Amino acid sequence: KEVLEKKAKNVQKIKACFNLNENLVVDKGTKSVYIRIMGPDKSVLSTTSSTFTFNGQQLPYTIKQDINYDNKTVSQCVFWEKGSVFAKGTYMAEFYCEGNKIGEGTMELK
């Protein structure tokens, strides 16, 4: 059962949702969306050393989600489950696709 929780000690996973909007100019096919979730200390939450390229830099990411895109709006949610207790503070999520930053958001845990 999914329940919204704001107390860091009770959070078991972070849910990050995004949309790929309709775009008739972009080619249909598989699109890779890279999600970077950063903790209050600004470090990227990750269990691997995987990276992607953005503006000529290699950036670590938390989750990579492949989407079958057919030029129609697609909504997707992913979950990040950390092995230990989440720290109190502000978390930030950034979303990237095909070399572009397509969105970001923040969440506060108390």
N, C-alpha and C positions, 0 to 999 in steps of 0.2 A: 504494500500500500504506500503510495506516494503522499508525503505530508510536508508542507512548507515549514521549515525550521530555521530560526535565526540564531540560536545559541550554538556557538562553535563546538562545544563538547558533545552536542547531540546530533550534529550533521554527519551523515554517513557517506553522502556523495553530492557532487555539484552537478546540476543540470544546466547545460548551455544549449540554447536554441537559436536557430538562424533561418533566414529565407534566402533562396536564390530566386530573384524575381524574373518574370518573363522578359526575354531579350531575344528578339528575332534575328539579330545581327550575329550573335555568337553561334558557333558550330555546335550541333547536338553531340552528345556523347558523355563519357565519364569525366566528371570534374572532381578534382581533389580539393577538399576544404581543410585547411590547417587551422586548428584552434589552439591558441596559447592562453592558458589560465595561469595568472601570476598571483602569488600569495601576497600577504601584507608586506613581506620583505622584498617584493618586486622580483623574486626569482620565479622562473617558469616551473610549474609542477609537471614532473615527468618521471617515468621509470626507465626511460631509455636515453640514449644520446642522439636520437634522430633529429635531423634538421631539414629545413627547406630554404630555398633562396628567395630573398626579398630585397630589392634595391641593391643587388650585388653582395649582400651579406648572408651568411648562414645563420638562421635563427632556430633555436630549439622550439619544439612544439609539444603540446600535451596530448592531443588527439588528432589523427588524420581520418577524415570521413570521405569516402568515395561516393559520389552521387551520380546516378544515371539521369542526365539532364536532357530534356527534349524541348527546350525553349519555352517551357511553361513554369509558373511559380512552383517551387518546391520548398516545403517547410520540413525542417529536420531538427531533432534534439539528440544530444549525446550526453553521456554521463561520465563523470570522473570520480572514481572511488579511491580515496587515499588510504594507505595502509595504517596510518596512525591518526590521532586526533587533529582536526583542523585548528589552526591558530585563530585567535580573535583578530579582527581588523578588516580592511577592505581588500577584496579580490577583484581582479580585472580579467576580462576575457576579450581576446582579439581574434578576429576571423579573417582569413586570407584565402583567396582563390585566384588561380592563374596570374600570379604576380601582383595582385591588387589587394589592398586592405578593404574588406567589404563590410566591416562593422566592428563594434566594440560595446562593452557594457560592464557595469560594476555591480558588486554585491557586498553588503556589510554583514559580518558575523560578529555577534556580541559574546 
